[in-house]
Amino acid sequence: MDTGLIARRYATALADFAAANGEERRVCDEAERLASAYRVDSSLREALFSPVLPAAAKEALFRQVLEGEVSRTLDGFVSLVLRRRREKYLCFMLHSYLSLYKQRHHILDATLTTAVPVSDAAAERIAGIAQMRTRSREVTLHRKVDGSLVGGFVFRAGDLLLDASLARQLNLLRRQLGRRQNRIV
């Protein structure tokens, strides 16, 4: 079957159920923690895919990863996924849920890459401009530093890419100069 289709169907069901229970934000926080643990910890993935480990042990492992009390909604969801033996799709389901949650609540994920660290005030100002332009309720701005940009910045939000880096401008200039005949008049 199509992994994306399965993940979207389960994620939609989780989103609808979480909304009905009034636990959307909590489930979103737990799903983010679970997805990041899944991405970082290879032993978690190995345990999840193990055919020898029973479903109850896998559920206990998830509770341990979330360190504390888990919402009824996510606990029931993980139980359902494990009972249906769909654990290999769980990570995709979590990411689909997070994407769906952000879409439903008009939350924009953006990445600002600069050559040097940028101040909090400047980052908040950029997030505010992005929020106004996209009419989002909230902008989650992830900051990265990449010295190869030389100067300027690269802003990415969904399909939007704004590259105002000096490295890009230098590359454009290099290409333009390379195309012309180098003649002295």
Salt bridges, closest charged atoms under 4 A:
ASP16 OD1 - ARG104 NH2 2.86
GLU24 OE2 - HIS105 NE2 3.21
ASP29 OD1 - ARG25 NH2 2.68
GLU30 OE2 - ARG26 NE 3.36
GLU59 OE1 - ARG63 NH2 3.35
ASP75 OD1 - ARG63 NH2 2.91
GLU87 OE2 - LYS58 NZ 3.04
ASP109 OD2 - LYS102 NZ 2.55
ASP109 OD1 - HIS142 NE2 3.35
ASP120 OD1 - ARG143 NH2 2.70
